[in-house]
C-alpha cells in the first residue's frame, strides 16, 4: 500500500523549488517506483494488488497546496494507467 504524503503550504509564486521536488518525489515518484517494482511479479503470477492512497486532494484542489495536490492528482492518474 502506497500511503506516503508530506506537504508544504505556500502560494505558487513563492513555492520553494526544493519543497516542490521533495513533495513530488515522496508523494508521487515513490508510488511510481513501488508500482514499477511490484508489477513484474504480479504479472508473472497473474495476480496481485497495489493500493494507492491519494487523499481527497487527488480529486479536488486546495489553496496553498500546489505540490501536494499536483502529486495526489498524479497518484490518481498513475493508478488508472497502471490498472
mmCIF file of the N, C-alpha and C atoms, coordinates in Angstrom:
data_MODEL
# 
_entry.id   MODEL 
# 
loop_
_atom_site.group_PDB 
_atom_site.id 
_atom_site.type_symbol 
_atom_site.label_atom_id 
_atom_site.label_alt_id 
_atom_site.label_comp_id 
_atom_site.label_asym_id 
_atom_site.label_entity_id 
_atom_site.label_seq_id 
_atom_site.pdbx_PDB_ins_code 
_atom_site.Cartn_x 
_atom_site.Cartn_y 
_atom_site.Cartn_z 
_atom_site.occupancy 
_atom_site.B_iso_or_equiv 
_atom_site.pdbx_formal_charge 
_atom_site.auth_seq_id 
_atom_site.auth_comp_id 
_atom_site.auth_asym_id 
_atom_site.auth_atom_id 
_atom_site.pdbx_PDB_model_num 
ATOM 1   N N  . UNK A 1 1  ? 0.846   -1.175  0.000   1.00 0.00 ? 1  UNK A N  1 
ATOM 2   C CA . UNK A 1 1  ? 0.000   0.000   0.000   1.00 0.00 ? 1  UNK A CA 1 
ATOM 3   C C  . UNK A 1 1  ? 0.887   1.232   0.000   1.00 0.00 ? 1  UNK A C  1 
ATOM 4   N N  . UNK A 1 2  ? 0.632   2.090   -0.954  1.00 0.00 ? 2  UNK A N  1 
ATOM 5   C CA . UNK A 1 2  ? 1.341   3.365   -1.031  1.00 0.00 ? 2  UNK A CA 1 
ATOM 6   C C  . UNK A 1 2  ? 0.519   4.412   -0.299  1.00 0.00 ? 2  UNK A C  1 
ATOM 7   N N  . UNK A 1 3  ? 1.073   4.944   0.774   1.00 0.00 ? 3  UNK A N  1 
ATOM 8   C CA . UNK A 1 3  ? 0.329   5.887   1.599   1.00 0.00 ? 3  UNK A CA 1 
ATOM 9   C C  . UNK A 1 3  ? 1.198   7.069   2.011   1.00 0.00 ? 3  UNK A C  1 
ATOM 10  N N  . UNK A 1 4  ? 2.249   7.326   1.258   1.00 0.00 ? 4  UNK A N  1 
ATOM 11  C CA . UNK A 1 4  ? 3.163   8.415   1.617   1.00 0.00 ? 4  UNK A CA 1 
ATOM 12  C C  . UNK A 1 4  ? 2.512   9.761   1.367   1.00 0.00 ? 4  UNK A C  1 
ATOM 13  N N  . UNK A 1 5  ? 2.822   10.719  2.207   1.00 0.00 ? 5  UNK A N  1 
ATOM 14  C CA . UNK A 1 5  ? 2.300   12.055  1.980   1.00 0.00 ? 5  UNK A CA 1 
ATOM 15  C C  . UNK A 1 5  ? 2.949   13.078  2.884   1.00 0.00 ? 5  UNK A C  1 
ATOM 16  N N  . UNK A 1 6  ? 3.632   14.034  2.279   1.00 0.00 ? 6  UNK A N  1 
ATOM 17  C CA . UNK A 1 6  ? 4.149   15.193  3.008   1.00 0.00 ? 6  UNK A CA 1 
ATOM 18  C C  . UNK A 1 6  ? 3.633   16.426  2.291   1.00 0.00 ? 6  UNK A C  1 
ATOM 19  N N  . UNK A 1 7  ? 3.643   17.554  2.960   1.00 0.00 ? 7  UNK A N  1 
ATOM 20  C CA . UNK A 1 7  ? 3.207   18.768  2.292   1.00 0.00 ? 7  UNK A CA 1 
ATOM 21  C C  . UNK A 1 7  ? 3.899   19.994  2.856   1.00 0.00 ? 7  UNK A C  1 
ATOM 22  N N  . UNK A 1 8  ? 3.828   21.040  2.097   1.00 0.00 ? 8  UNK A N  1 
ATOM 23  C CA . UNK A 1 8  ? 4.296   22.366  2.474   1.00 0.00 ? 8  UNK A CA 1 
ATOM 24  C C  . UNK A 1 8  ? 3.290   23.331  1.877   1.00 0.00 ? 8  UNK A C  1 
ATOM 25  N N  . UNK A 1 9  ? 2.854   24.282  2.627   1.00 0.00 ? 9  UNK A N  1 
ATOM 26  C CA . UNK A 1 9  ? 1.876   25.229  2.101   1.00 0.00 ? 9  UNK A CA 1 
ATOM 27  C C  . UNK A 1 9  ? 2.523   26.569  1.795   1.00 0.00 ? 9  UNK A C  1 
ATOM 28  N N  . UNK A 1 10 ? 2.241   27.054  0.600   1.00 0.00 ? 10 UNK A N  1 
ATOM 29  C CA . UNK A 1 10 ? 2.716   28.359  0.144   1.00 0.00 ? 10 UNK A CA 1 
ATOM 30  C C  . UNK A 1 10 ? 2.027   28.671  -1.176  1.00 0.00 ? 10 UNK A C  1 
ATOM 31  N N  . UNK A 1 11 ? 1.928   29.934  -1.496  1.00 0.00 ? 11 UNK A N  1 
ATOM 32  C CA . UNK A 1 11 ? 1.388   30.335  -2.795  1.00 0.00 ? 11 UNK A CA 1 
ATOM 33  C C  . UNK A 1 11 ? 2.331   29.850  -3.898  1.00 0.00 ? 11 UNK A C  1 
ATOM 34  N N  . UNK A 1 12 ? 1.784   29.578  -5.056  1.00 0.00 ? 12 UNK A N  1 
ATOM 35  C CA . UNK A 1 12 ? 2.592   29.090  -6.174  1.00 0.00 ? 12 UNK A CA 1 
ATOM 36  C C  . UNK A 1 12 ? 3.753   30.040  -6.453  1.00 0.00 ? 12 UNK A C  1 
ATOM 37  N N  . UNK A 1 13 ? 3.502   31.332  -6.461  1.00 0.00 ? 13 UNK A N  1 
ATOM 38  C CA . UNK A 1 13 ? 4.547   32.298  -6.822  1.00 0.00 ? 13 UNK A CA 1 
ATOM 39  C C  . UNK A 1 13 ? 5.746   32.268  -5.879  1.00 0.00 ? 13 UNK A C  1 
ATOM 40  N N  . UNK A 1 14 ? 5.562   31.802  -4.665  1.00 0.00 ? 14 UNK A N  1 
ATOM 41  C CA . UNK A 1 14 ? 6.674   31.760  -3.729  1.00 0.00 ? 14 UNK A CA 1 
ATOM 42  C C  . UNK A 1 14 ? 7.012   30.360  -3.247  1.00 0.00 ? 14 UNK A C  1 
ATOM 43  N N  . UNK A 1 15 ? 6.506   29.352  -3.952  1.00 0.00 ? 15 UNK A N  1 
ATOM 44  C CA . UNK A 1 15 ? 6.709   27.975  -3.515  1.00 0.00 ? 15 UNK A CA 1 
ATOM 45  C C  . UNK A 1 15 ? 8.165   27.576  -3.752  1.00 0.00 ? 15 UNK A C  1 
ATOM 46  N N  . UNK A 1 16 ? 8.887   27.159  -2.730  1.00 0.00 ? 16 UNK A N  1 
ATOM 47  C CA . UNK A 1 16 ? 10.306  26.810  -2.899  1.00 0.00 ? 16 UNK A CA 1 
ATOM 48  C C  . UNK A 1 16 ? 10.487  25.562  -3.772  1.00 0.00 ? 16 UNK A C  1 
ATOM 49  N N  . UNK A 1 17 ? 11.391  25.639  -4.710  1.00 0.00 ? 17 UNK A N  1 
ATOM 50  C CA . UNK A 1 17 ? 11.639  24.526  -5.623  1.00 0.00 ? 17 UNK A CA 1 
ATOM 51  C C  . UNK A 1 17 ? 12.045  23.252  -4.882  1.00 0.00 ? 17 UNK A C  1 
ATOM 52  N N  . UNK A 1 18 ? 12.875  23.395  -3.851  1.00 0.00 ? 18 UNK A N  1 
ATOM 53  C CA . UNK A 1 18 ? 13.313  22.202  -3.126  1.00 0.00 ? 18 UNK A CA 1 
ATOM 54  C C  . UNK A 1 18 ? 12.148  21.515  -2.414  1.00 0.00 ? 18 UNK A C  1 
ATOM 55  N N  . UNK A 1 19 ? 11.181  22.274  -1.941  1.00 0.00 ? 19 UNK A N  1 
ATOM 56  C CA . UNK A 1 19 ? 9.984   21.684  -1.324  1.00 0.00 ? 19 UNK A CA 1 
ATOM 57  C C  . UNK A 1 19 ? 9.135   20.994  -2.387  1.00 0.00 ? 19 UNK A C  1 
ATOM 58  N N  . UNK A 1 20 ? 8.991   21.635  -3.543  1.00 0.00 ? 20 UNK A N  1 
ATOM 59  C CA . UNK A 1 20 ? 8.235   21.018  -4.648  1.00 0.00 ? 20 UNK A CA 1 
ATOM 60  C C  . UNK A 1 20 ? 8.854   19.661  -5.001  1.00 0.00 ? 20 UNK A C  1 
ATOM 61  N N  . UNK A 1 21 ? 10.160  19.644  -5.220  1.00 0.00 ? 21 UNK A N  1 
ATOM 62  C CA . UNK A 1 21 ? 10.847  18.413  -5.620  1.00 0.00 ? 21 UNK A CA 1 
ATOM 63  C C  . UNK A 1 21 ? 10.692  17.317  -4.575  1.00 0.00 ? 21 UNK A C  1 
ATOM 64  N N  . UNK A 1 22 ? 10.795  17.673  -3.315  1.00 0.00 ? 22 UNK A N  1 
ATOM 65  C CA . UNK A 1 22 ? 10.672  16.677  -2.233  1.00 0.00 ? 22 UNK A CA 1 
ATOM 66  C C  . UNK A 1 22 ? 9.250   16.120  -2.156  1.00 0.00 ? 22 UNK A C  1 
ATOM 67  N N  . UNK A 1 23 ? 8.270   16.987  -2.260  1.00 0.00 ? 23 UNK A N  1 
ATOM 68  C CA . UNK A 1 23 ? 6.865   16.548  -2.189  1.00 0.00 ? 23 UNK A CA 1 
ATOM 69  C C  . UNK A 1 23 ? 6.519   15.653  -3.372  1.00 0.00 ? 23 UNK A C  1 
ATOM 70  N N  . UNK A 1 24 ? 6.886   16.065  -4.571  1.00 0.00 ? 24 UNK A N  1 
ATOM 71  C CA . UNK A 1 24 ? 6.614   15.250  -5.759  1.00 0.00 ? 24 UNK A CA 1 
ATOM 72  C C  . UNK A 1 24 ? 7.362   13.918  -5.652  1.00 0.00 ? 24 UNK A C  1 
ATOM 73  N N  . UNK A 1 25 ? 8.585   13.965  -5.174  1.00 0.00 ? 25 UNK A N  1 
ATOM 74  C CA . UNK A 1 25 ? 9.379   12.747  -5.041  1.00 0.00 ? 25 UNK A CA 1 
ATOM 75  C C  . UNK A 1 25 ? 8.769   11.747  -4.071  1.00 0.00 ? 25 UNK A C  1 
ATOM 76  N N  . UNK A 1 26 ? 8.382   12.203  -2.907  1.00 0.00 ? 26 UNK A N  1 
ATOM 77  C CA . UNK A 1 26 ? 7.827   11.308  -1.893  1.00 0.00 ? 26 UNK A CA 1 
ATOM 78  C C  . UNK A 1 26 ? 6.389   10.917  -2.219  1.00 0.00 ? 26 UNK A C  1 
ATOM 79  N N  . UNK A 1 27 ? 5.577   11.870  -2.628  1.00 0.00 ? 27 UNK A N  1 
ATOM 80  C CA . UNK A 1 27 ? 4.147   11.606  -2.817  1.00 0.00 ? 27 UNK A CA 1 
ATOM 81  C C  . UNK A 1 27 ? 3.808   10.938  -4.146  1.00 0.00 ? 27 UNK A C  1 
ATOM 82  N N  . UNK A 1 28 ? 4.584   11.177  -5.182  1.00 0.00 ? 28 UNK A N  1 
ATOM 83  C CA . UNK A 1 28 ? 4.248   10.642  -6.499  1.00 0.00 ? 28 UNK A CA 1 
ATOM 84  C C  . UNK A 1 28 ? 5.319   9.700   -7.050  1.00 0.00 ? 28 UNK A C  1 
ATOM 85  N N  . UNK A 1 29 ? 6.562   10.135  -7.095  1.00 0.00 ? 29 UNK A N  1 
ATOM 86  C CA . UNK A 1 29 ? 7.606   9.300   -7.670  1.00 0.00 ? 29 UNK A CA 1 
ATOM 87  C C  . UNK A 1 29 ? 7.770   8.002   -6.896  1.00 0.00 ? 29 UNK A C  1 
ATOM 88  N N  . UNK A 1 30 ? 7.681   8.043   -5.587  1.00 0.00 ? 30 UNK A N  1 
ATOM 89  C CA . UNK A 1 30 ? 7.802   6.817   -4.792  1.00 0.00 ? 30 UNK A CA 1 
ATOM 90  C C  . UNK A 1 30 ? 6.677   5.836   -5.116  1.00 0.00 ? 30 UNK A C  1 
ATOM 91  N N  . UNK A 1 31 ? 5.481   6.347   -5.368  1.00 0.00 ? 31 UNK A N  1 
ATOM 92  C CA . UNK A 1 31 ? 4.355   5.491   -5.755  1.00 0.00 ? 31 UNK A CA 1 
ATOM 93  C C  . UNK A 1 31 ? 4.639   4.826   -7.092  1.00 0.00 ? 31 UNK A C  1 
ATOM 94  N N  . UNK A 1 32 ? 5.168   5.593   -8.035  1.00 0.00 ? 32 UNK A N  1 
ATOM 95  C CA . UNK A 1 32 ? 5.545   5.048   -9.337  1.00 0.00 ? 32 UNK A CA 1 
ATOM 96  C C  . UNK A 1 32 ? 6.608   3.966   -9.187  1.00 0.00 ? 32 UNK A C  1 
ATOM 97  N N  . UNK A 1 33 ? 7.637   4.247   -8.410  1.00 0.00 ? 33 UNK A N  1 
ATOM 98  C CA . UNK A 1 33 ? 8.739   3.295   -8.258  1.00 0.00 ? 33 UNK A CA 1 
ATOM 99  C C  . UNK A 1 33 ? 8.282   2.000   -7.582  1.00 0.00 ? 33 UNK A C  1 
ATOM 100 N N  . UNK A 1 34 ? 7.445   2.110   -6.571  1.00 0.00 ? 34 UNK A N  1 
ATOM 101 C CA . UNK A 1 34 ? 6.935   0.912   -5.899  1.00 0.00 ? 34 UNK A CA 1 
ATOM 102 C C  . UNK A 1 34 ? 6.091   0.086   -6.863  1.00 0.00 ? 34 UNK A C  1 
ATOM 103 N N  . UNK A 1 35 ? 5.218   0.744   -7.610  1.00 0.00 ? 35 UNK A N  1 
ATOM 104 C CA . UNK A 1 35 ? 4.373   0.034   -8.571  1.00 0.00 ? 35 UNK A CA 1 
ATOM 105 C C  . UNK A 1 35 ? 5.219   -0.645  -9.640  1.00 0.00 ? 35 UNK A C  1 
ATOM 106 N N  . UNK A 1 36 ? 6.188   0.069   -10.166 1.00 0.00 ? 36 UNK A N  1 
ATOM 107 C CA . UNK A 1 36 ? 7.057   -0.471  -11.209 1.00 0.00 ? 36 UNK A CA 1 
ATOM 108 C C  . UNK A 1 36 ? 7.842   -1.678  -10.702 1.00 0.00 ? 36 UNK A C  1 
ATOM 109 N N  . UNK A 1 37 ? 8.253   -1.642  -9.458  1.00 0.00 ? 37 UNK A N  1 
ATOM 110 C CA . UNK A 1 37 ? 8.999   -2.745  -8.864  1.00 0.00 ? 37 UNK A CA 1 
ATOM 111 C C  . UNK A 1 37 ? 8.119   -3.981  -8.663  1.00 0.00 ? 37 UNK A C  1 
ATOM 112 N N  . UNK A 1 38 ? 6.870   -3.775  -8.257  1.00 0.00 ? 38 UNK A N  1 
ATOM 113 C CA . UNK A 1 38 ? 5.976   -4.887  -7.944  1.00 0.00 ? 38 UNK A CA 1 
ATOM 114 C C  . UNK A 1 38 ? 5.304   -5.505  -9.164  1.00 0.00 ? 38 UNK A C  1 
ATOM 115 N N  . UNK A 1 39 ? 5.117   -4.733  -10.211 1.00 0.00 ? 39 UNK A N  1 
ATOM 116 C CA . UNK A 1 39 ? 4.360   -5.219  -11.369 1.00 0.00 ? 39 UNK A CA 1 
ATOM 117 C C  . UNK A 1 39 ? 4.901   -6.486  -12.029 1.00 0.00 ? 39 UNK A C  1 
ATOM 118 N N  . UNK A 1 40 ? 6.193   -6.623  -12.261 1.00 0.00 ? 40 UNK A N  1 
ATOM 119 C CA . UNK A 1 40 ? 6.658   -7.842  -12.939 1.00 0.00 ? 40 UNK A CA 1 
ATOM 120 C C  . UNK A 1 40 ? 6.238   -9.124  -12.226 1.00 0.00 ? 40 UNK A C  1 
ATOM 121 N N  . UNK A 1 41 ? 6.377   -9.185  -10.922 1.00 0.00 ? 41 UNK A N  1 
ATOM 122 C CA . UNK A 1 41 ? 5.972   -10.367 -10.175 1.00 0.00 ? 41 UNK A CA 1 
ATOM 123 C C  . UNK A 1 41 ? 4.472   -10.597 -10.225 1.00 0.00 ? 41 UNK A C  1 
ATOM 124 N N  . UNK A 1 42 ? 3.709   -9.511  -10.167 1.00 0.00 ? 42 UNK A N  1 
ATOM 125 C CA . UNK A 1 42 ? 2.254   -9.632  -10.245 1.00 0.00 ? 42 UNK A CA 1 
ATOM 126 C C  . UNK A 1 42 ? 1.827   -10.156 -11.609 1.00 0.00 ? 42 UNK A C  1 
ATOM 127 N N  . UNK A 1 43 ? 2.449   -9.654  -12.650 1.00 0.00 ? 43 UNK A N  1 
ATOM 128 C CA . UNK A 1 43 ? 2.115   -10.107 -13.997 1.00 0.00 ? 43 UNK A CA 1 
ATOM 129 C C  . UNK A 1 43 ? 2.522   -11.562 -14.208 1.00 0.00 ? 43 UNK A C  1 
ATOM 130 N N  . UNK A 1 44 ? 3.662   -11.941 -13.650 1.00 0.00 ? 44 UNK A N  1 
ATOM 131 C CA . UNK A 1 44 ? 4.121   -13.324 -13.763 1.00 0.00 ? 44 UNK A CA 1 
ATOM 132 C C  . UNK A 1 44 ? 3.147   -14.284 -13.062 1.00 0.00 ? 44 UNK A C  1 
ATOM 133 N N  . UNK A 1 45 ? 2.643   -13.882 -11.902 1.00 0.00 ? 45 UNK A N  1 
ATOM 134 C CA . UNK A 1 45 ? 1.696   -14.710 -11.147 1.00 0.00 ? 45 UNK A CA 1 
ATOM 135 C C  . UNK A 1 45 ? 0.260   -14.534 -11.636 1.00 0.00 ? 45 UNK A C  1 
ATOM 136 N N  . UNK A 1 46 ? 0.064   -13.507 -12.482 1.00 0.00 ? 46 UNK A N  1 
ATOM 137 C CA . UNK A 1 46 ? -1.282  -13.161 -12.944 1.00 0.00 ? 46 UNK A CA 1 
ATOM 138 C C  . UNK A 1 46 ? -2.199  -12.835 -11.770 1.00 0.00 ? 46 UNK A C  1 
ATOM 139 N N  . UNK A 1 47 ? -1.626  -12.198 -10.754 1.00 0.00 ? 47 UNK A N  1 
ATOM 140 C CA . UNK A 1 47 ? -2.400  -11.834 -9.568  1.00 0.00 ? 47 UNK A CA 1 
ATOM 141 C C  . UNK A 1 47 ? -1.631  -10.823 -8.746  1.00 0.00 ? 47 UNK A C  1 
ATOM 142 N N  . UNK A 1 48 ? -2.350  -9.958  -8.094  1.00 0.00 ? 48 UNK A N  1 
ATOM 143 C CA . UNK A 1 48 ? -1.737  -9.015  -7.167  1.00 0.00 ? 48 UNK A CA 1 
ATOM 144 C C  . UNK A 1 48 ? -2.589  -7.778  -6.997  1.00 0.00 ? 48 UNK A C  1 
ATOM 145 N N  . UNK A 1 49 ? -2.254  -7.017  -6.000  1.00 0.00 ? 49 UNK A N  1 
ATOM 146 C CA . UNK A 1 49 ? -2.967  -5.776  -5.715  1.00 0.00 ? 49 UNK A CA 1 
ATOM 147 C C  . UNK A 1 49 ? -1.968  -4.697  -5.327  1.00 0.00 ? 49 UNK A C  1 
ATOM 148 N N  . UNK A 1 50 ? -2.166  -3.520  -5.862  1.00 0.00 ? 50 UNK A N  1 
ATOM 149 C CA . UNK A 1 50 ? -1.430  -2.334  -5.428  1.00 0.00 ? 50 UNK A CA 1 
ATOM 150 C C  . UNK A 1 50 ? -2.497  -1.346  -4.987  1.00 0.00 ? 50 UNK A C  1 
ATOM 151 N N  . UNK A 1 51 ? -2.380  -0.871  -3.776  1.00 0.00 ? 51 UNK A N  1 
ATOM 152 C CA . UNK A 1 51 ? -3.339  0.096   -3.250  1.00 0.00 ? 51 UNK A CA 1 
ATOM 153 C C  . UNK A 1 51 ? -2.618  1.431   -3.099  1.00 0.00 ? 51 UNK A C  1 
ATOM 154 N N  . UNK A 1 52 ? -3.110  2.436   -3.791  1.00 0.00 ? 52 UNK A N  1 
ATOM 155 C CA . UNK A 1 52 ? -2.535  3.776   -3.719  1.00 0.00 ? 52 UNK A CA 1 
ATOM 156 C C  . UNK A 1 52 ? -3.533  4.708   -3.037  1.00 0.00 ? 52 UNK A C  1 
ATOM 157 N N  . UNK A 1 53 ? -3.103  5.338   -1.967  1.00 0.00 ? 53 UNK A N  1 
ATOM 158 C CA . UNK A 1 53 ? -3.943  6.281   -1.249  1.00 0.00 ? 53 UNK A CA 1 
ATOM 159 C C  . UNK A 1 53 ? -3.611  7.692   -1.721  1.00 0.00 ? 53 UNK A C  1 
ATOM 160 N N  . UNK A 1 54 ? -4.602  8.375   -2.280  1.00 0.00 ? 54 UNK A N  1 
ATOM 161 C CA . UNK A 1 54 ? -4.345  9.712   -2.805  1.00 0.00 ? 54 UNK A CA 1 
ATOM 162 C C  . UNK A 1 54 ? -4.962  10.822  -1.967  1.00 0.00 ? 54 UNK A C  1 
ATOM 163 N N  . UNK A 1 55 ? -5.768  10.537  -1.012  1.00 0.00 ? 55 UNK A N  1 
ATOM 164 C CA . UNK A 1 55 ? -6.492  11.505  -0.190  1.00 0.00 ? 55 UNK A CA 1 
ATOM 165 C C  . UNK A 1 55 ? -7.522  12.253  -1.039  1.00 0.00 ? 55 UNK A C  1 
ATOM 166 N N  . UNK A 1 56 ? -8.306  13.060  -0.404  1.00 0.00 ? 56 UNK A N  1 
ATOM 167 C CA . UNK A 1 56 ? -9.314  13.836  -1.144  1.00 0.00 ? 56 UNK A CA 1 
ATOM 168 C C  . UNK A 1 56 ? -8.669  14.846  -2.084  1.00 0.00 ? 56 UNK A C  1 
ATOM 169 N N  . UNK A 1 57 ? -7.420  15.173  -1.848  1.00 0.00 ? 57 UNK A N  1 
ATOM 170 C CA . UNK A 1 57 ? -6.718  16.130  -2.711  1.00 0.00 ? 57 UNK A CA 1 
ATOM 171 C C  . UNK A 1 57 ? -6.351  15.508  -4.054  1.00 0.00 ? 57 UNK A C  1 
ATOM 172 N N  . UNK A 1 58 ? -6.605  14.232  -4.225  1.00 0.00 ? 58 UNK A N  1 
ATOM 173 C CA . UNK A 1 58 ? -6.404  13.593  -5.514  1.00 0.00 ? 58 UNK A CA 1 
ATOM 174 C C  . UNK A 1 58 ? -7.512  13.903  -6.498  1.00 0.00 ? 58 UNK A C  1 
ATOM 175 N N  . UNK A 1 59 ? -8.598  14.462  -6.003  1.00 0.00 ? 59 UNK A N  1 
ATOM 176 C CA . UNK A 1 59 ? -9.736  14.792  -6.873  1.00 0.00 ? 59 UNK A CA 1 
ATOM 177 C C  . UNK A 1 59 ? -10.212 16.229  -6.696  1.00 0.00 ? 59 UNK A C  1 
ATOM 178 N N  . UNK A 1 60 ? -9.628  16.955  -5.758  1.00 0.00 ? 60 UNK A N  1 
ATOM 179 C CA . UNK A 1 60 ? -10.043 18.335  -5.515  1.00 0.00 ? 60 UNK A CA 1 
ATOM 180 C C  . UNK A 1 60 ? -8.829  19.184  -5.174  1.00 0.00 ? 60 UNK A C  1 
ATOM 181 N N  . UNK A 1 61 ? -8.885  20.420  -5.566  1.00 0.00 ? 61 UNK A N  1 
ATOM 182 C CA . UNK A 1 61 ? -7.797  21.334  -5.264  1.00 0.00 ? 61 UNK A CA 1 
ATOM 183 C C  . UNK A 1 61 ? -7.937  21.946  -3.888  1.00 0.00 ? 61 UNK A C  1 
ATOM 184 N N  . UNK A 1 62 ? -6.899  22.636  -3.462  1.00 0.00 ? 62 UNK A N  1 
ATOM 185 C CA . UNK A 1 62 ? -6.908  23.319  -2.180  1.00 0.00 ? 62 UNK A CA 1 
ATOM 186 C C  . UNK A 1 62 ? -5.874  24.438  -2.240  1.00 0.00 ? 62 UNK A C  1 
ATOM 187 N N  . UNK A 1 63 ? -6.279  25.607  -1.824  1.00 0.00 ? 63 UNK A N  1 
ATOM 188 C CA . UNK A 1 63 ? -5.381  26.760  -1.866  1.00 0.00 ? 63 UNK A CA 1 
ATOM 189 C C  . UNK A 1 63 ? -4.104  26.490  -1.079  1.00 0.00 ? 63 UNK A C  1 
ATOM 190 N N  . UNK A 1 64 ? -3.011  26.994  -1.567  1.00 0.00 ? 64 UNK A N  1 
ATOM 191 C CA . UNK A 1 64 ? -1.713  26.951  -0.906  1.00 0.00 ? 64 UNK A CA 1 
ATOM 192 C C  . UNK A 1 64 ? -1.087  25.552  -0.844  1.00 0.00 ? 64 UNK A C  1 
ATOM 193 N N  . UNK A 1 65 ? -1.627  24.594  -1.592  1.00 0.00 ? 65 UNK A N  1 
ATOM 194 C CA . UNK A 1 65 ? -1.119  23.218  -1.538  1.00 0.00 ? 65 UNK A CA 1 
ATOM 195 C C  . UNK A 1 65 ? -0.775  22.714  -2.938  1.00 0.00 ? 65 UNK A C  1 
ATOM 196 N N  . UNK A 1 66 ? -0.129  23.530  -3.742  1.00 0.00 ? 66 UNK A N  1 
ATOM 197 C CA . UNK A 1 66 ? 0.086   23.198  -5.156  1.00 0.00 ? 66 UNK A CA 1 
ATOM 198 C C  . UNK A 1 66 ? 0.823   21.876  -5.373  1.00 0.00 ? 66 UNK A C  1 
ATOM 199 N N  . UNK A 1 67 ? 1.924   21.656  -4.702  1.00 0.00 ? 67 UNK A N  1 
ATOM 200 C CA . UNK A 1 67 ? 2.698   20.437  -4.928  1.00 0.00 ? 67 UNK A CA 1 
ATOM 201 C C  . UNK A 1 67 ? 1.953   19.206  -4.417  1.00 0.00 ? 67 UNK A C  1 
ATOM 202 N N  . UNK A 1 68 ? 1.353   19.308  -3.250  1.00 0.00 ? 68 UNK A N  1 
ATOM 203 C CA . UNK A 1 68 ? 0.616   18.179  -2.681  1.00 0.00 ? 68 UNK A CA 1 
ATOM 204 C C  . UNK A 1 68 ? -0.548  17.787  -3.587  1.00 0.00 ? 68 UNK A C  1 
ATOM 205 N N  . UNK A 1 69 ? -1.327  18.766  -4.012  1.00 0.00 ? 69 UNK A N  1 
ATOM 206 C CA . UNK A 1 69 ? -2.469  18.493  -4.882  1.00 0.00 ? 69 UNK A CA 1 
ATOM 207 C C  . UNK A 1 69 ? -2.006  17.936  -6.225  1.00 0.00 ? 69 UNK A C  1 
ATOM 208 N N  . UNK A 1 70 ? -0.956  18.506  -6.795  1.00 0.00 ? 70 UNK A N  1 
ATOM 209 C CA . UNK A 1 70 ? -0.439  18.005  -8.071  1.00 0.00 ? 70 UNK A CA 1 
ATOM 210 C C  . UNK A 1 70 ? 0.013   16.555  -7.927  1.00 0.00 ? 70 UNK A C  1 
ATOM 211 N N  . UNK A 1 71 ? 0.717   16.248  -6.844  1.00 0.00 ? 71 UNK A N  1 
ATOM 212 C CA . UNK A 1 71 ? 1.200   14.884  -6.628  1.00 0.00 ? 71 UNK A CA 1 
ATOM 213 C C  . UNK A 1 71 ? 0.041   13.911  -6.447  1.00 0.00 ? 71 UNK A C  1 
ATOM 214 N N  . UNK A 1 72 ? -0.949  14.282  -5.658  1.00 0.00 ? 72 UNK A N  1 
ATOM 215 C CA . UNK A 1 72 ? -2.062  13.374  -5.395  1.00 0.00 ? 72 UNK A CA 1 
ATOM 216 C C  . UNK A 1 72 ? -2.951  13.198  -6.622  1.00 0.00 ? 72 UNK A C  1 
ATOM 217 N N  . UNK A 1 73 ? -3.113  14.241  -7.438  1.00 0.00 ? 73 UNK A N  1 
ATOM 218 C CA . UNK A 1 73 ? -3.785  14.066  -8.732  1.00 0.00 ? 73 UNK A CA 1 
ATOM 219 C C  . UNK A 1 73 ? -2.983  13.091  -9.593  1.00 0.00 ? 73 UNK A C  1 
ATOM 220 N N  . UNK A 1 74 ? -1.664  13.210  -9.543  1.00 0.00 ? 74 UNK A N  1 
ATOM 221 C CA . UNK A 1 74 ? -0.792  12.310  -10.276 1.00 0.00 ? 74 UNK A CA 1 
ATOM 222 C C  . UNK A 1 74 ? -0.948  10.870  -9.812  1.00 0.00 ? 74 UNK A C  1 
ATOM 223 N N  . UNK A 1 75 ? -1.107  10.655  -8.517  1.00 0.00 ? 75 UNK A N  1 
ATOM 224 C CA . UNK A 1 75 ? -1.296  9.308   -7.984  1.00 0.00 ? 75 UNK A CA 1 
ATOM 225 C C  . UNK A 1 75 ? -2.589  8.706   -8.541  1.00 0.00 ? 75 UNK A C  1 
ATOM 226 N N  . UNK A 1 76 ? -3.643  9.507   -8.602  1.00 0.00 ? 76 UNK A N  1 
ATOM 227 C CA . UNK A 1 76 ? -4.912  9.013   -9.163  1.00 0.00 ? 76 UNK A CA 1 
ATOM 228 C C  . UNK A 1 76 ? -4.711  8.614   -10.633 1.00 0.00 ? 76 UNK A C  1 
ATOM 229 N N  . UNK A 1 77 ? -4.080  9.472   -11.398 1.00 0.00 ? 77 UNK A N  1 
ATOM 230 C CA . UNK A 1 77 ? -3.839  9.182   -12.807 1.00 0.00 ? 77 UNK A CA 1 
ATOM 231 C C  . UNK A 1 77 ? -2.945  7.972   -12.991 1.00 0.00 ? 77 UNK A C  1 
ATOM 232 N N  . UNK A 1 78 ? -1.875  7.878   -12.221 1.00 0.00 ? 78 UNK A N  1 
ATOM 233 C CA . UNK A 1 78 ? -0.966  6.746   -12.299 1.00 0.00 ? 78 UNK A CA 1 
ATOM 234 C C  . UNK A 1 78 ? -1.693  5.444   -11.964 1.00 0.00 ? 78 UNK A C  1 
ATOM 235 N N  . UNK A 1 79 ? -2.546  5.481   -10.977 1.00 0.00 ? 79 UNK A N  1 
ATOM 236 C CA . UNK A 1 79 ? -3.307  4.288   -10.591 1.00 0.00 ? 79 UNK A CA 1 
ATOM 237 C C  . UNK A 1 79 ? -4.189  3.821   -11.729 1.00 0.00 ? 79 UNK A C  1 
ATOM 238 N N  . UNK A 1 80 ? -4.856  4.762   -12.394 1.00 0.00 ? 80 UNK A N  1 
ATOM 239 C CA . UNK A 1 80 ? -5.734  4.411   -13.517 1.00 0.00 ? 80 UNK A CA 1 
ATOM 240 C C  . UNK A 1 80 ? -4.951  3.829   -14.696 1.00 0.00 ? 80 UNK A C  1 
ATOM 241 N N  . UNK A 1 81 ? -3.817  4.443   -14.989 1.00 0.00 ? 81 UNK A N  1 
ATOM 242 C CA . UNK A 1 81 ? -2.994  3.973   -16.111 1.00 0.00 ? 81 UNK A CA 1 
ATOM 243 C C  . UNK A 1 81 ? -2.415  2.589   -15.810 1.00 0.00 ? 81 UNK A C  1 
ATOM 244 N N  . UNK A 1 82 ? -1.974  2.384   -14.581 1.00 0.00 ? 82 UNK A N  1 
ATOM 245 C CA . UNK A 1 82 ? -1.386  1.109   -14.196 1.00 0.00 ? 82 UNK A CA 1 
ATOM 246 C C  . UNK A 1 82 ? -2.445  -0.012  -14.259 1.00 0.00 ? 82 UNK A C  1 
ATOM 247 N N  . UNK A 1 83 ? -3.651  0.300   -13.804 1.00 0.00 ? 83 UNK A N  1 
ATOM 248 C CA . UNK A 1 83 ? -4.732  -0.698  -13.837 1.00 0.00 ? 83 UNK A CA 1 
ATOM 249 C C  . UNK A 1 83 ? -5.044  -1.103  -15.257 1.00 0.00 ? 83 UNK A C  1 
# 
